[in-house]
């Protein structure tokens, strides 16, 4: 009985330490063409939803990052500046 208790406690301790270890997974960046397409889709949605100009950049960034997340790409910190 003692042996079972010791084994159970050992398993719980080792399992909890594994669960607490955060593993950073590096997500890939979206290809440029796909990113441009996402931005265009979000711009079209902003027009349809009549997003005010003052809110447009934050709306577009959130919209693009939602699409990137769905496709397991790394999110953007800022929208790329058009040249």
Secondary structure, 3 states (H helix, E strand, C coil): CHHHHHHHHHHHHHHHHHHHCCCCCCCECCCHHHHHHHHHHHHHHHHHCCCCHHHHHHHHHHHHHHHHHHCCECCCCCCCCCC
